[in-house]
């Protein structure tokens, strides 16, 4: 999974997770970023491995700076 935060170097996402679903109603956490793992203005790659295939992927932002 490749993710990138906002353009500003001061605005960072630092607490987030990736969730997967097949019905858009029930989501399962498939990746939790080690704390702290900042998402800034550079693309970062994260290995997401799960035994269940998901049709829908959601990135949940729990906390960020602005």
C-alpha positions in Angstrom: 0.0 0.0 0.0 1.4 3.4 -0.9 0.2 6.4 1.1 1.0 10.1 1.2 -0.1 12.9 3.4 -0.7 16.5 2.7 1.5 18.9 0.7 2.5 21.0 3.7 5.6 19.8 5.6 4.0 21.0 8.8 0.7 19.0 8.5 1.3 15.4 9.3 -0.9 12.4 9.9 0.7 10.5 12.8 -1.8 8.0 14.0 -3.7 6.0 11.4 -4.8 2.5 10.3 -6.0 0.7 7.2 -9.3 -1.2 7.3 -10.9 -3.6 4.8 -14.5 -4.6 4.1 -16.5 -6.5 1.6 -19.9 -4.9 2.3 -19.0 -1.3 3.3 -20.8 -1.8 6.6 -18.3 -4.1 8.6 -14.7 -3.1 8.5 -11.7 -5.1 9.9 -8.4 -3.5 10.8 -5.8 -5.0 8.4 -2.8 -2.7 9.2 -2.1 -0.4 12.2 0.9 1.9 11.7 3.6 1.6 14.4 3.5 4.7 16.5 4.8 7.1 15.4 4.7 6.6 11.6 4.2 10.0 10.1 2.5 10.5 6.8 3.9 13.7 5.3 4.3 15.0 1.8 6.4 12.0 0.6 5.0 8.7 -0.6 5.6 5.8 1.8 5.1 2.1 1.1 3.6 -0.3 3.7 3.3 -4.0 3.4 -0.3 -5.0 4.1 -0.8 -8.8 4.3 -4.1 -10.3 5.2 -5.6 -13.8 4.6 -9.0 -12.2 3.8 -9.4 -10.4 0.5 -11.2 -7.0 0.8 -13.1 -5.2 -1.9 -13.1 -1.9 0.0 -10.1 -0.3 1.6 -10.4 2.6 4.1 -7.6 4.6 5.7 -8.8 5.9 9.1 -7.0 9.0 10.4 -7.0 8.9 14.2 -4.8 12.0 14.9 -2.9 14.6 12.9 -1.2 18.0 13.2 -2.3 21.1 11.4 
